[in-house]
Amino acid sequence: MTTTTTTSGAAVPIHREPKAHASPQPYAYPPEREFREPDWSRLPGYKDVTEAEWTSAKWQRQHTVKNLDQLRKVFGDLVPEDLADSILKDQQERATMSMLIPPQMLNTMDEGDLWGDPIRRYMIPAFEDRELEWPSHPLSQRDSLHEADMWAVEGLTHRYPQKVLAELLSTCPQYCGHCTRMDLVGNSVPQVIKYRFEMKQKDRYEAILQYLRETPTVRDVVVSGGDLANLPISHVEHFVGSLLDIENIRDVRLATKGLMGIPQHFLQDDVLAGMERLARKADERGVDIAIHAHVNHANSITPLVATAVRKLLDMGFRDVRNQGVLMRGVNDSQPALLDLCFTLLDKAKIMPYYFYMCDMIPNSEHWRLAVYEAQGLQHAMMGYLPGFATPRIVCDVPYVGKRWVHQVDAYDRVNGISYWTKNYRTGIEHDDTDALQRMYEYYDPIHTLPEEGKEYWRKRTAESVTA
Ligand code: SF4
């Protein structure tokens, strides 16, 4: 370094040669993927579909695929025979959700490699995708997050101190194979008879609103389902409008995967008009209203999705945020996660927010990652995105709630048991003096464990059967 000397004798630098430059990185930005609506006419079943049909929400719903025969009509011979057999076997023996996929989502699959396609892997599971010895973790549960245990009113989960989850309906325009609410959402399937809400919808909504009026410590409501895209806009407007009338409610988040699965829904005039009235009312009340989307792969972001998001932002929704689910074979790599985050941000103005670890529902082991794998992916994502858009990977620990994966208190890597603590009481622990001292357990998928850990679970399972 060249220096000069001041009158007091101190040496000061007089020139600095800039030497930093863009370095080769483990992740190469920007993503290489082209941003365009995939040409639907390449698929045999859509070769004569017009643009007017494609952009119609009604057409999309009428042509939503509900079974293997309809899937074959779309893809024709591009569905390999062994995949078709495996999907059928899965529906009979493993699937916890029925098939329901709008054309918009089918069009984002790679028809040349349906076995390997990430969206096919979570929307249309095949028997051969699943783990053979341990398709389910022995401690998996239908309502693995105990959301129903924490209902204050039917469909209103009060788990965190200041926020609640309102499940308005139990259907969606698309059914995801890994759905954490498989206990409640969708049609019954051979493996799962679904729970049905018992109260009349109108009474249930009123009971939810009344609870919130009487509980001033709640300020934040996630309005979910199911999927709001399946609720008539007049019902959405009535419920959310009533929420906005409650003095203590300061934050409202509307959860919909349909924004990605069937963006055509949000481009309908009546839906846009209803959403705009809600955005205006929220603004007048000084309440933040935002949309929470659920996108798991960059291929799902198309110009139609971006157009729908843009309209919502322009009408005053504070944000559209993404809560994806981390799944093996879908997005379990640094490039897959960063491609998704950058595509969300750069192409669709959607804020990457969370990635949830796939929950411990039955038959989900092939999708789930171990906590240490999730920690590695969180590390691999840091530094590339703006800090405010760097999603946290979170583990939804039963009876605890979302914990950032690096918050684990103790971790037995051999048996795959992580231990977590919490700093608040859930809605069912008012008189539980140990709730804040207790260690809560979460379990890695057994197939990720060393042989000693696998043996531990074989023995533990055998003992519980004989007990
Ligand atoms: S959209 Fe959400 S609620 Fe509906 S099936 Fe998918 S994950 Fe479940």
Residues whose N, C-alpha, C, O or C-beta is under 5 A from the ligand:
A	BS01	SF4	C172 Q174 Y175 C176 C179 T180 V185 G225 G226 D227 K257
